[in-house]
């Protein structure tokens, strides 16, 4: 095997390993890339002797680590990364000014969760004690807790 093919094997393996880390999940590209690099080093040992084989191994390892390091260092400049800030919050509850005793109308069946309208706003509500309520039923709020609005038939 000639020197160009060995260099191509090692370089292709490095490219596949970097692609595996950033673009192609599933370990297939990474395993194939590592295999190509090892095959290039093996062929160097076989065709050029132990001294060149060890040199090729050191170069392959340094090339792979350097490529991975550079990729991690420069990933924030990639067009594939999200640059927007995430301002969303979890487990914040807006009760929309609703109070216990307020009446509304179910938009969908509540089994036990569904949609209801209160003051022109459609909200997700839960039937009190898991009772089934059909759509277009008049309901009232009996409890607001744990980020949930509990209702029962009015």
N, C-alpha and C positions, 0 to 999 in steps of 0.2 A: 504494500500500500504506500502511495507516495505521500510526501509531506503536506501537500495542499489538502488532500482528503482528510488527513489527521487533524489539521488545523480547522477544517470545515466541521468535522465531527465535534470537536471540543467547543467551538464557537456556537454551533447550532444548539448544542446541549445547554450552554449558558443562556442563550436567548429563550429556550423553552422553559427553563427553570424560572427565569424572571417573569415570563408570561403567565406561568402557573400561579405565581404569587399574586399578581395584580389583575389578571384578566380571565384566566381559564380555571375555574375551580373544578375539583374532581380528582386531582392527583394524577391524571393520565399524562398531561403535558410535562409535569414535573418529573415523573418516573421515567418517561421517555427521554427527557433532557438529561437527567442524571445518567441514564444508560448510555446515551450518545457520548457524553463526556468520558465515562469510564471506558467505553469502547475505543475512543481516540487515544486514551492513555495506554490501554492494553496494546493497541497496535504499535504505539511508539516503543514499548518494551520489546515486543516481538521483532520489529523491523529495524530498530536503531540501537538496541542494547539497553542495559540497565541504567547507565549514566543518563542517557537522553530520556529514558522512561521516567526516572525520578524528576528530572527537570520538567518534563511535560506534566507530571502529576502536580508539582508545586505550582506551575503556571495555571493549570486548570482550576485548582483550588483557589488561588488568588484571584483569578478571573471571575469565578463564580461569586466569591464573597464581595469583590469590588463592585460587580454589576448589581448585586442585591443591595449593597450599601448605597450606591449612587441612586438606585431606583427609589429606595425609601427616603433618601435625602431630598429628592426632587419631585416626589409624588404630589406635593401641594401645588405645583405649577402645571400639572396635567389638566387637560380639558375634560378628563373623565371624573375628576373629583368635584364634590359639591363645595362651593365656596360660600353659599348662603348660610347665615346664622339661623339656627333653629330656635325660635322663640316660643314654641308651644310648651304647654305645661300639662302635666298629668295629674289626675285626681283633683282638679279644681272644679268646683261645682258652682254654677250660677243658677240660683233658684228663680231668676226672672221676676222677682218681687212677689212670688206666690206665697200664700199663707194657708195654713190648715183651715179647711172649711170652704175654700173657694171651689166653685163648680165649673165644670167643663164638659166636653163631649168627646167620646172615643172616636178616633178616625179609623183605627184598625181593631181587630179582635185583640183582647188582652188575655194571653194564655201563658204565663201570667204577665208577660211584658208586651207592650205594644205602644202605639202612638195615640196621643190625645191632644185636643186643642183647648188652650186656656187663653182667653183674651187675644185671639188672633195668632197665637204662637203655637206651633206644633212641637210637642215635647215627647220624650220617651218616658213612659210611666209604668208602674208595676201595680198589679191588682193586689189589694190587701189580702193576706192569707192565701194567695195563689188561686183565688176564685176566677173562673172563666167569665169574661164579660165580652159580649159581642159588640161589633162596631155600631156607631150611632146611638150609644147608650149615654144617658146623662150620668155624670160621675162627680164626686167631690173628693178633695184631698183630705186624707186622714192622718198622714204622717210624711214628714220630709226628713230623711236621715240617710247616712252612708251614701251620699251622692245619688239618691234615688227618691223619686216622688211616688208615694203609695196612695192609691185611690180605691174607693169602693162605690158601688152603685148608689146613686142619689135617691 
